[in-house]
Amino acid sequence: MVSSEMLDVQLKKTPVDKVAASDSDNDIVKRVQQGDKEAYNILVLRYQHKVCDIAFKYVNNYVDANDVAQEAFIRAYRAIHNFRGESAFFTWLYRIVINTAKSFLEQNQKHRYSVDIDAPDFDSQQDVRGLLVTHESPDSLIESEELQQVITQAMNELPPDLKRAIVLREVDGLSYEDIAAVMDSPIGTVRSRIFRARQFIEDKMVQFAQGL
């Protein structure tokens, strides 16, 4: 994932046995900050798939997503001495990934007009059945392809701030505290945005159900 030339670290030589699986992110970060470059590979292995998934939501291309992920890990490595543990490591890394993806889109004219860099498009291939778990609908309706299309369309109609908040919560599974850190917003604002987004989507679902 990360260039060995740029980081002087090689994933294939990661001494996994030196870092217990139970070691916390912060413990590993401290080792890196103290000069143990190889320990950083544990963080790469731990989060590389999540980082690629995040990047893909912005660039909509697996090749570009891999490039963005690699650059994000490099940026995180270079800035890791600035990490103070005030938020979870993944929250800190998440923001770096988003900023890296935005920079990538700004530098590639072909993406600029097709992608909203503040709110990645929600496509029909994403699993939307986990959304709105409090919505009381028949199982058959929840499983229907038509309803998934309704949810997808509703997600894409949300204002960018509401869309980003609901994606971070329902798709990426971040806590309210982590979303507040990622969006640089008060937690009350985050809760409000998620509530409004859920309400908008549920209204669309109700309209769909009434039309059956």
Order of alpha helices (4+ residues) and beta strands (2+ residues): alpha-alpha-alpha-alpha-alpha-alpha-alpha-alpha-alpha-alpha-alpha
